Amino acid sequence: MSKTDKRRSPLVQLAQKYNIGTFFIGPKNKYIEISENNLQLILKSFGVDTSSAESIEEALADVNLKNWRRPLVSTIHKVQNKAVQFDFYIPKGNIAIVILELESGKKQELYRIDSGKYDDTKIVDGKQICHIVKKFAENIEMGYHKIVVEINGQKTTSHFIITPSTIDLPQFIQEHKRWGFMSQFYSVRSSKSWGVGDFEDLAISCEKAAQNKADFMLINPTHGSEPVGHITPSPYLPTSRQFLNNIYIRPEAIPEYANLSDEDIKVIDQLFSDVKDLNYDANYIDRDKSWQAKIQALKMIYNSGLTDSRQKAYEKYKDEEGSHLEGFAIWSMLYEKWGVPAEDETAWTKKYAIGDEEVQSLAKEYRQDIEFYKWLQWVAEEQLFSAQKRAKNAGMKLGIIADLAVGVHPLGADVFAHPENFIYSATVGAPPDLFNQKGQNWSQPPLSPFALEEKGYEPFRNLVRRILKNVGAVRIDHILGMFRLWYIPEKHSATDGAYVYYNHNIMIGILCLEAARNKAVIIGEDMGMITSMVKKYLKNHGLLGTTIIWEERKHHKFKKPKKYRKLALSAVTNHDFPPTAGYLEYEHAKLRNKLGLLTEPYNDFLEGVKKDVKNMLKLARKGGFLLSKNPNTEEIVLALYKMLASSPSYLICLAMVDAVGEKRVQNQPGTNNEYPNWRIPLADSDGKIVLLDDLFENHRYKKLVDVINKELY
C-alpha cells in the first residue's frame, strides 16, 4: 500500500499501520486515493483518537510499540513444511521458558531464552526490552496449538496455527468433471412443504438429481433468521452465520412426531392445511405465514419429550455447542419477549449485554423457551445432516454445497452474543463504481481484525468448522473479504469508506485446514473487481474459483469456454443474474427500467444487452453448439449449457431455474420491497408453479440433463 502512496503524513502512516488502504485501484485501472477525512473516520471506528496532531502522533507511537509490549504476538501462523519466525520480546535480565501446547494436549519445551543474547533492544514504558529472533522449522501436526511464554512465573499465551499449503482435491474430481445443480431450495416446494422448501425437500431433490448422475447441489445460505414475527427474506442477511434457519425444518420428519397422540397429529395436520395452498402460489413465497404455522407444530413436538437415547444425543449436542448455542438461544428468547430491536441507540441489543443482570434474570425465568430454541437448532442440524447423508447414499460424490454469506445483521444473534468480535461502528459494502455511483452499503458489521488476532481466529475457524460439518463443500460469497473489506463508518455513506486489509494467509490457511479435516472442497466467489493476484493465490491453495459465462468478456466479446479455468465451478448463470431464459428475452433490462434503476437511457442499456446476447449466440454457433438458424429460447439455453460443458472446469453447474424455463430474477440489487427479492417460487416459462413432485419429470429438465450427460459421459 505505502509503496505507491506518496503521502507521508503521520495520519497516512497511522492508517497503514492499522492495515487501512490509503488508496485502491478502481474501474479502468484508475488510482483512487482515500481522503484523510475518510481515513480518520475508519480509525475512529477502531477507537483510535485522531482529533489532533498530538493524538495522531501519540497513536502512531503507541501502535509502533504494540509488539514490544508482549513477549510474543497473539497469533502466529505456520504453513506445513515451511519455517516460521518467532519474535520474542523479553525484559532485560530475564529468562523466558517457551512451551508448545499441542491441540492434542501434549506439551514440549521449545526454548529457554536468555535476554542477554538479543537481536535488538528498545526502552519501552521505562523498561529495556530485548528482541530475540528464533527460526522454527520443525514439522509438527497441523492444528490450533498454543505457545506459552513464562517469565518470572508470569505466563503469556499465544495461538500457533499450522495449516496445509493447499487443499488436496478429491480424486474423483481430478479424474473426471462433475456436474450438479444450484438451487435456491426454499423456492423448490413440494405438496408436503409448509409453503417454503425445507430440508426434506432438499434431501429428495438430491436423491432425484443423483439418479440423473448429478454429483452436487449448491444451495442458498441456510444461516439463522428471526425466531418470530417477520422473517428477513434474504438468506444473505442472516441474524447468525453460526446457526441454522429453523424455517427449513420439516415437522413430520422429526422422530418424535411419530410418538404424538392422534389428537396432537390432528392439530398439526390442521396447521399444515392452513398453509399448504402457499405451495401452489407461483408469485410469492410467504415465509411469515409459513413460520407462524410451523412454529406451533414444532412446539407441540418439543413438548412431547424425548426418549432416553434421544435425550442423551441432545445433551451431547448442547455440550459440543456450549456457550455459542446458549448465546443464540438467549437472543432468540429476548427477541420473542422484547420484540424487534430498534435501529438506533435504543435497541435492546445495544442497551444490554448477554451477561447483564436483566438478561440473565429473564433467561432464568424463561429457561424452557431457551431450551426450545436450542432444540430447534439440534433438529435443524439433524435434518441437514440427513439430507447430506441421503445425497451421498444416492450416489452424489460431493452432495450438498453450502453457501457462506459475507456477514450478519447488526442487530442479530452473533453480534449480540459476541459484540467484541465485530467492529460495531462500521458496516461492510463496496466503493462507488461504474454501475453503482454511490457505492453499496450491505448493512453488516465486519469481523474485527483485532479480535481475530487476539483470539487466534477462533470466531472464523468455528464458523468454517460448523458450516462444513454437514456438507461436502462450501461456496464462500465474496471471497475477496478474506483479503480486504470496504468499511463504511457508522452514519456515513459508502463514499466515505476505505478498504481494511485482513490477514488472508491465516484465513485461507484455516479454510485449507478445515477442508482437509472434513475432506471438503472450498469454492470462492471471485467474480467482479478481483485482481489476478487474488485468483492466483486461491488457485495455488487449491480453492476453486467461480466462472459465469456472461462475466467472461471484454467489450462485449466473450471468452471461449474451452479457455476457462480448470480449478473452477462454472455456470451459465447464478442468483446475481437473471435465469438464462430471462436474460435472452431481456427481462432484466425491462425490470430495471420499470423500477427506475438504470443510470443510462433504457434504449442504450437494452442495446448493450442485445449486443451481449448476439455475441454469445455467435460464439455458440462458431463452436458448433447452436445449429438452428432461428432457435427458440429453449434451444439457445440448451446450446449454452452444451457449450459450458466443453470447458475444462472441474465442476459444471446447472441452474435449477434453467431446468424449467423460469424467467424471473430471484434478486434485483438496489431494491427492497419494490421487488419481491428472495421470494420468487420456482415456476416454468409460462409462470406456472413447478412442484418438486413434478420437477424431475419436467420435459425441459430432462432435455437439459440429457445434454449435460451426453457431453460429460
Secondary structure, DSSP 4 states (H G I P E B T S, - for coil): -TTT-----HHHHHHHHTTB-SEEE-GGG-EEEPPHHHHHHHHHHTT---SSHHHHHHHHHHHHTTGGGSSS-SEEEEETTS-EEEEEEEETT-EEEEEEE-TTS-EEEEEEEETTS-SEEEEETTEEEEEEEEEE------EEEEEEEEETTEEEEEEEEEE-SS----HHHHHS-EEEEEE-GGG---TTSSSS--HHHHHHHHHHHHHTT--EEEE---EE--SSSPPPS-TTS-SEEEEE-GGG--GGGSGGGGGS-HHHHHHHHHHHHHHGGGGG-SS---HHHHHHHHHHHHHHHHHT---HHHHHHHHHHHHHHHHHHHHHHHHHHHHHHH-SPPSSTT-HHHH--TTSHHHHHHHHHTHHHHHHHHHHHHHHHHHHHHHHHHHHHTT-SSEEEEEE-S---TTSHHHHH-GGGB-TTEEEEE---SS-TT-EEEEEPPBPHHHHHHTTTHHHHHHHHHHHTTSSEEEETTGGGGTEEEEEETTS-GGG-EEEE--HHHHHHHHHHHHHHHT-EEEE---SS--HHHHHHHHHTT-BEEEEGGGSEETTEEPPGGGS-SSEEEES--TTS--HHHHHTTHHHHHHHHTT--SS-HHHHHHHHHHHHHHHHHHHHHTTS---SS--HHHHHHHHHHHHTTS--SEEEEETTTTTT--S-S--TT-STTTTTT----B-TTS-B--HHHHTT-HHHHHHHHHHHHHH-
